[in-house]
């Protein structure tokens, strides 16, 4: 009898899971919605040259007006996240955009009623726009597998610099030619269009049943006990470890350079380096555009190295270096070099956001990610709301170069908080 020799072939290397086609549609709508919300939040910052230079408003007061939408977001982010956890993402995003459009529209005539009324409406509009921040991250995490989330969240996070870039290009010339109500009207139109598009095109991602519900699955065990195995989603992820809290605190520090540059970069170029407003606006728009693709690059890198926090630490170290270099070029008044460094520093300053968002959403799990992302955004925007008046006052006293150098201390401090390893993801 002849025997046959069996041979074994090595199993092929596992390929990254593919995202469904619908996921990319959700991502595109999420990016557009977030960019429209950022357009509103960024608009008052790009009114600063008009208010400060032409109307004589003190820089600290103008910075306070610019911080109004951000402060509004702080008040509502966790509530919007809880609504997304409870009712899903579609109507939270669409309804929030529609409400934001309404406040922007009312703010058009309010621009002539006085800055107090305008500030209140900007605060309300910022609070309404927080719906997109809280819910669109859930859409990405819900529709994309882990091996694609870093890239997808990087794409989603490019919406913020894109919205800032649109504001930098649109707001200064519209305010110059038609007054400060014209940019607000443009914002209202963009928000209304996106509200309709999201109501039609977004679908809530599938999610597992909550632990303890009739549809919850139990995990089989080797024991004879019929009791279901508890899962991590049945309790708050904040009780398991300090991971989420450390990411929240580190992100609040890392957002200081980002909002310093987005709030005062334009007025710095115009007043200190003597750029004309159109050219300065183009530099800011370019910096935001490059920063958008920087977020995608670091998100993809985090997928490749399979760690969000490791790449986040690299970004923090880079943030210290670029802010010091920016301060040096400003001190030496090297106009062209300062503009180049502004683009680089802006790119680095926004690169950590997608990494932190992905780490938070994965660690929190599908039933807590809305609230956890709301807390994440709240911490960032609390810090950002302080940047306008605080850094404005610092610049007034110390000048731009020293202020930029001092801002470099915030990414340096964040290194003590960023975990060296990711939390074990809670997959659906």
N, C-alpha and C positions, 0 to 999 in steps of 0.2 A: 504494500500500500504506500503510495507516495504521499508525502506530507507537503502541505503548502506553507510557504514562509510568509507570515503576515508582516506587513510593514506599516509603520505609523508615520503620518505626516504632521508636522507641527501645525497647530491651529493658527489661522491668520490673526494678526494683531487686531484688537478691537478698534473699530472706527468710531469717531465721535458721533453721538446720536444726532439725527437730522431733525430740524425743527419743521413742523407742519407749515404748509404754504400760508395758512391763515395767520400764523404767528408774525410773518413779515408785514402783513397788512395792518395788524394791530400795532406793530412797532412803528410803522410809517405814520399812522394816525396819532400815536402817542407823542412822537417827535414833533409833529406839526402843532398839536394842542399845547405841548409844553412850551414851544417856541412862541406861540401867540400869548400865553400867559406871561412869559418872560419879557415880551415886548412891552406889556403894560408896566411890569415891575421896574423895568429899566428906563422907561420914558422920563420920569422926573430927574434921573441922574444926568441925562443928556440935555435937560433944560438948564442945568447949572451955568454954563457959559452965558446963556441968554439972561438969566436972572442975576448972576453975579457981576458980569461985565457991563451989561447994558442997563440994568435996573438997579444996580448997586446993592443987592441983597448980600449981607455978610456970608462968608463961605460956610461957617458953622450952621447958620440958619438954613441955607440952601441945602446943606447936607442932611439936615433934619427932615426937610420936605422930601428929599430923595429917599430917605429911610422909611417913609410912611407906608408904602405898599409892603415892604419887608416886615415891618412890625405887624401889619394886619395878618400876614401869613403866619407869624408866630402864634397869634391868638387862635387860629383855626385848624392848624395842620393835624393835630392829634384827633380832633373831632371828625375831620374829613376821612382820616385813616380808619377810624372806628366805623364810619358809615360804609366805607369800601369793604371792610371785613364782614360787615353784616349783610349788606344789600348788593354787593358786587361793584364792578368798576365802571360799567357803561354809563349808567345814569349819574353817577357821581361826577364823572368827567364832563359829560355833556351838560348837565344841569349847572355845574360850577362855572363852565365857560359862558353859558348864557347869562348867568347872574353877573359875571365879571363884565361882560359886554354892556349890560344895563348900567352898571356903575360908571364905566368909562364914558358912556353916552351922556349921562347926567353931568359928568365932570366937564363936558365941553362948555356949556354956559357958565358953570361954576368957576371957570378960570377967571371970569370977570367979577366974581363976587368977593374975592379976597383969598389970600393964601390959606387962611384957616379952613374955609369951606372946601377948598381944593384938597388940602391935606386930609380932611376927614373922608372925602370920597375916594382918594387914592388908598387910604387905609382900608376902607370897605372893599375896594376892588382887589387889593392884594389878598385880603382874607378870602374872598370868593375864588381867586385864582389858585389858592393852595389846594383845591380839590384835585387838580391835575398832578401836582407834585406827589400827593399822597397815593393816588390811584394808578397812575401810569406805570410806576415801578412794579406794582403788583401784576399788571398785565404782562410785562416782560418776563418776570420770574415765573408766572403761571403758564405761559405759552412756550417758553424755551427750556430745553434740558440744560443741566449744569455745565456740560462741556461747551455750550454755546452762549451761556449767560454773560460772561465777561465781555465778549464782543457785542452782544445785543444791548447790554446795559450801557456800554460805551457809546453805541449809536444813539441810544435813548438820551444819554446825558449830553450829546452834542447839541440838543435842542436849546439848552441854556445859552451857550455862546452864540448860537445862530440867532436867537431872539435878541441878544445884546447887540449883535452885529447889525441886525435890521434897524434897531433903535438908533444906533450910532450913525447910520446912513440917512435915516428918514427924519428923525426928530429935529436935529439942528437946522436944516434948511427949511422945513415946514414952519418951525417956530419963528425963524428969521423973517420969512415972507408973509405968514398969515397969523402969527400969534400962537400962544401956547395951547389954545383950544384945538388947532388943526391936528397935531399929533395924536391927541386923545380921540378925535373922530376916526382917524385911521386905525387906531387900536381897536375901537369898538366894532368897526366893520370886520377886521380880521378875526376877532373873537366870535362874532355872530356866525360867520361862515364855518369856522371850525366846530362850533357847538352843533350845528346841523350835521356836519360830516361825521362827527363822532357818534351822534345818536343813531345814525344809519349804519355806520361801518364797524363799530367796535362790538365784539362779543366777549362776555366774561369768560375767562379761562376755566377749564374744568378743575375742580378741587375735590379732595377726598372728604368723606363725611366726617363731622366732628366726633372726637372720641366720646362714647357714651350715647350717641344718637342711635336710632334704630338701624341706620344704614352703615354704621361704623364696622369696619372689618376687625376681627381679632387675630392675633398672631398665635399660631399653633405652638404649643410647648410640649416638652417631653413628660410633663407631669400629668396626673389624672385630673387636676383641678379644672373645672369648667369656667373659671373666672377669666374674663378677658385680660390680656396683657396691657398694662398701662402704657401710654405713649407720651412722648415729650410734649406733644401739642396740647395735652390736657391741662398743663399749668403754664404760668408765665415764663417765657424764656429768660427774663431778667432774674429769676430765682435760681437758675441752673449755674450761672457763672457770671463773672464781671465782663465778659467779652463785649456784649452790646454796649454797656456803659462806657467802656474804654474807647470803642469806635466812635460813639457819640461825642465824647469830650475831645478826642483827637481831631475829629472833623470840624468841630467848632473853632479850634485853633487854626486849622489849615484854610478855613474860609476867609480869614482876615486878609491875607494878601490878595485873594481873588476879588473881594469887594473893594479893597483899597484901590486897585488898578481900574476896575470897571467904573467906580464912582469918580475918581480924581485923575485918571489917565488923560482924558480929553482936555480938561481944564489945565492940567500941567503942561501939555504940549502947547496950548494956546497962550497961556499967560507967562510961563517961565522960559519956554524955548522958542516962543514967538512964531509958531506955526499958524497958518490961516485956518479957519474953522473947517473948511471943506477937506483940506489935506489931512488935518488932524483926525477928522471923522473917518477918513479912509484908512488911516493907520489903525485906529481902534477896531474898525470892521475887519481888517485883515488879521489882527491879533485874535479876534474871536473866531474867525473862520479857521485859522490854523489850530487854535485851541480845540475846536470841535473835532478835528481829525486826530489831535493828540489824545483825546479821550478814547477814541476807537482803538488807537494803537496800544495804549496801556491796558485797555480791557482785553484785547486779543492776547497781549503778553501774559496777563493773569490766567487766561485759559491754558496757555502753553506751559507755564510753570506750575499750574494748578494751585495757585495761592493768590488771594486778593491782598492780604496784609503784607506779604513780602514786597510786592510791587508798590504798595502804598508807602512803605518805609523808604523805598528808593525815591519816590516822588517828593517826600518831605525833605530829604537831604538836598535834592536838587533845588527845592524852593528856597532854602537858606542861601545857596550860592547865587541864584539868579536875582534875588532881591538886593543882595549886597553889590552885585555888578551893576544893577540898575541905578542904585544910589550913587555909585562911583561915576557913571557916565553923566548923571544929572549934575553932580557936584562940579565936574570938569566942563559942563555945558557943551558936550559933544552931541550936537543935535541929531545927526544921522545915526550915530551909534546908540544914542538913547532910544530912538524910535525902534531900532532893531532889537535892543534889549527889552523894550516894552512888549514887543510881540512874543519874544521868547519867554519872558516872565509870566505873561498872561497865559500862555500855553501850559506852562508848568503848574500855575496856580489853580487851574481848573481840572487837572488830570486826575486828582484823587477822588473826585465826587462819585464817578461810576463805580470805582473799586469799593468804596465804603458802602454805597447803596446795595451792591450785590452781596457783600459780606453780611450786611444787616438782614437783608431779606432771606438769605439762605439760612442763617443762624436762627432767625425768628420762626421760620416755618410758615405754611400756607394759611394758618388760622390766626397768626399774630403779625404777619408782615405789614399789613396796613397801619396798625398802631405803631409798630417799631419804626417804620419809615416815616411816620408822622413825627415821632420823637426825634428821629435823626434830622429831619428837616427843621424842626423847631429849634434844636440846639444850634444849627448852622445859621438860621435866620435871626436868632437872638444875638449871636455874635455879629452878624451882618448889619443888624439895625443899629448897633453901637458904632460901627465903623464910620458911618456918615458924619455924625456930629463929633465923635472923638478924634478921628484922624483929621477931620477938617480943622478942629481946634489945634491939633498938634502941628499941622502944616503951617497954620497961621503964626505959631510961636517959633517953630524950629526950621521951617522951610521943607521943601519936598525931599532933598537928598537924605537928610537925617531922619525924616519920618519913614522913608522907604527902608533905611537901614534898621530902624527899630522894629518895623513890621517883620523883618527877617527872624526875629526872636520867636515868633509864634510857630512856624514850622519846626524850628529847633526844639521847642518845648514839646511838640506833638510826638517826637520820637520816644519819649519816656512812656507814652500812653498806647501807641499802636502795638497790638499784640504781634509777636513774632510768628505765630502760626494761626491759621484759620480755625474757627469753631467748626466742629463736625456738622455739615449741612443737614437740615431736616427736610428730606425729600418727601413729596406727596406720596 
